Amino acid sequence: MKVKIKLSLFFLLLIFLNQINFTQQVSLDDFEKSDGWNVFKSDGVNLTVVNDAGLKGNAIRFEYDFTKGTGYGGIQSALGGPIDLPENFEFTFYLKAESSSNNFEIKFLDSTGQNVWWVNNRNYDFPKEWKKIKIKKRHINFAWGPTSDQ
């Protein structure tokens, strides 16, 4: 099964910093270029990352094909390096896909790379048209790692 997933720009990944009476937006990446994104995948999975048309401007598109029926694959970026998150934050981006239901995971690593937090959507129904995705702090859970500071 060959699948196409696009991540679009237009403040695709933003942090909303809620402060006194205003919201400050900080863009971590505009998702317009596939440069700087690393591909990881299991055996039996073909995965490519290319530039494509986005909601506005360009987008990152990655295509995966489970040649053996199962596996995993994804893309990873440091998004400019470590960031300090405020108490109340939100990540937003736009997503569109030509895919059947599948797991859709977003992972966050600490500076050691050993502790992982995630949003784990099992049997996710990918949107066929551009959809704004919001990930609030309360949606992110500790996944694994040696830390006791969760």
N, C-alpha and C positions, 0 to 999 in steps of 0.2 A: 504494500500500500504506500504510494508516494503522496506526501502531504506538504502543503505550502503554508507557512505562517509568516505574517508580516508584522513588524513593529514600526509604527509611524512616528514621525517627528512631532512638531508643534507642541513643544514642552512635553515630550513624551514621558520623560521621567523627571518628575518635579518633587521637590519636598515643599510641603506647605508648612511654614512656620507660623503657628498661631500665637500671636502676641497680643498685648493689651486690646486694642480695637482695630487691628488690621492683620492682614495675612501677607507674609513675605514669601515669594516664590523663588526657589533656587533651582536652576536647570542643571542636572548632572550630566546629561547626554541628550542630544537631539535625535539620535538614532537615524541619522541621515547617511552614515557611512559604515560599511562593514569592517573597515580598518580598525585594528585594536581589539577585535573580538576573537577569543579563542574558541575553537570547536572541541568538544569532548563527546565521545560516543563509545558504545560497546561494540564488540565484534558482531557482525551481521547487520550493522546499521550504516547506511550511507547518509551523509549529512553535508550539505553545502550552504554557504552563506554568501549572499550577493546583495547589491543595492537594487532597489526597485522604486516604483512610484508609491508615494505615501498619501496620507490624508491631505496633507499640504506639503509640497516639496517631496523629498525622498524618504525612503524607509529602508530598514534592514529586513531582508527576507531570508528565511532559512527553510530549506526543504529537507525532509528526512524520509527514508524508505527503510522499513524493517524487512530486510531481505530474508531473514530466518523466522519471521513472525513476531518476535519479541525483542526487547532491548531497551536502550535509553540513548538519548542524545540531547545536546543543548549547546548554548553559547554562554560565554563568560567574559566579563570585563571588570576592571577595577574602577571604572567610571571616575577617573581622575584621582583616585587614591582614597585614603581613609577620610571619613567625615564624622563630625560630631553632630549627632541628632538632638534636636530639642525635645522637651518632654512630650509634646504633642506634635506628631508629624504624620505626613501622608505621602505615599508615592503614587503618581498617576502616570498612565501611558495609554496609548490607543493600540488596539489589537484587532486583527482581522485574519481569518484562516480558512483554508480549504482543507478541512480535516474532519474525520469522524471523532466521536468522543474519545478522549485519551486523558492521561494524567497531565496536569499543567502545574509545574512547580516553579517557584521563584525562591532562590536561596540567597542568604546574606552571610558572609564570612567575616570574622573578626580579623584583626591585624596578624594573628598567628596563623590563620588559615585552618585551624583545628576545630574551632567552634562554629557551628552552623545553626542559623535560624531560618525558618522557611514559612511559606504559604504553600500548602499542599492541597491542590484541588484534584480529587480523584474523579475519574469519568467526567471530565469537564467538557461541556458542550461549547466548542469554539464558535464565536460569532462569525457569520458569513459576511457581514458588513462592519465597517469601522465602529468599534465600541470603546468608550472610555472606561478604563479599569482603574479602580481606586483600591489601594492597599493601605489601610490604616494600621497604626501601631498595634491595636488589639487583634488584628488578623495574623500577626506574625508570632510564631511559636518556636521555642527552642527545639531543635531537631536532634542534634548529637554533639558530642565533644567532651573534653575533660573538665571544662569549667564548672564551677558550682555557682557562679554568678549569672543567674538567668534573669 
